[in-house]
Amino acid sequence: MADVGYVKLGKPGPRSSQPYAITAAGKRAFNRWLSEAPGRDAVRNPIALRVAFGNQHSATQLRQLYANANEYHTAALASVREQAREARKAGDEYGAAALDFAVAYHRAALSWLKNAPAG
C-alpha cells in the first residue's frame, strides 16, 4: 500500500515495529472501497475440502485431521470471544459485530466437526 501511495511510513516504534499513517489518497481509496458492492462470499475451508475426499484417508488420518481442526477452532473461538468483549468495552459496536461473525463461524466449524464422518 505504501508503494501506491495509500500509506506512508511513520517513525519506527518500540521493538522495531513500523507504524504507518494513511494518506489522503489512501482515504479516498478506502472510501471508494466502502461504497463498492461487497461481492459474494467464497467458502474455502481446507478441512472441508479434505473431508470431501474422506474415502482416500485412513481412519487415523481423519481423526488427526479432526483433532487438529478442533484444537485450532477452539483456540480461535476463545480468542475472538475475548476480542469481541474488548471491543464492546471500548465502545466499538461495529468491530464487536464483525467479531461476532467470527465467533459464530468458529462455533459452526466446531459443531460441524462433531458430526463429520469418522471413516
N, C-alpha and C positions, 0 to 999 in steps of 0.2 A: 504494500500500500504506500510505503514511502517512495518507491520508485515511480509511481504515477502521481505523486503529489498530494495524496489524501491525508497523510500524517507526516509530522516532522519529528525528528529525534529531539528528546529533551536531554537534560543533564543526567549523566549516569547516577544511579541511586546506590543504596547500600547493597553489598554482596554482588556488585557488578550488574545489578538489574538495569534495564534500559527502558525508561519511560518514553512514551510517545504522546504527542498532542495532535488533535485533529485540526486540519487546516480548513480554510473557507471552502476550498474545492472538495475536501472530504465531507464537509457538512452538506454541500449541495448534492454530492453523490449519494450520501446517506438518505437525504430527503427524497431523492428520486427513487431509491430502492424501496423506501417505506410506501410510496404511492403506487408501486407496481403490484400487479396481481401476484399472490404468493406461489402459484403453481400447485401441483399435486404432490402428495406425499409419495415417497419411494420407500417401500418396506424392504430393507436389506439386512436381514439378520443372519449372520453366518451359522448360528446354531440351527435355525430352522432349515437352512439350505442343507446342512449335513444330515439332519433328521430325514429330509426328503429322500436321501439315499441310504436310509437305515438298513435296508436289506444287504448292503455292502459292508456293514460294520459287524463286528463281533459284539456279543452282549457286553463284554468287558469294555470295549471301546465306547459303546453308548453310555454305559454307566459313568465312565470317566468324563465324557463329554457333558453329560447332565450335571455331574458333581461340580465340574469347573464352572459351568454356566450358573448354577445355583449359588456358588460362592461369590462369583462376580456380581450377580444381580442383588444378592443380599447386602453386600457391602455398598454397592451403588445406591440402593434404596435408603440405607441408613444415612449416607452422605447427602443425598438430595433432600431428604426429610429435614435434616439439620439446616441445610442451606435455605430451605423454604421458611423454617422457623426464624432464622436470622433475618431474612428479607422482610418478613412480617413485622418483626421487632423494629426494623429500620424504617417501617412505613412504606416499603416498596411493594405495593399490592400487585403491580404488573409483573415484576420479577418473581414474586411468590406464585402468581398464577402460572407462569411458564414452568416453574419448578414443580408445581402440582401435576403438570402433564408428565414430567419425568418420573414423579412418584408413581403415577398411575401406570406408566409404561413398565417400570420395574416390577410392580405388583402383578401386572398381567403376564409378564415373562415368567415370574416365579409360579404363578398359577398354571400356566401352560406347561412348564417343566414337570409339575406334579402329575400331569395327565398324559405326558408324552409316552409313546410305546417303548417298552423296555427291551424288546428284542428277544 
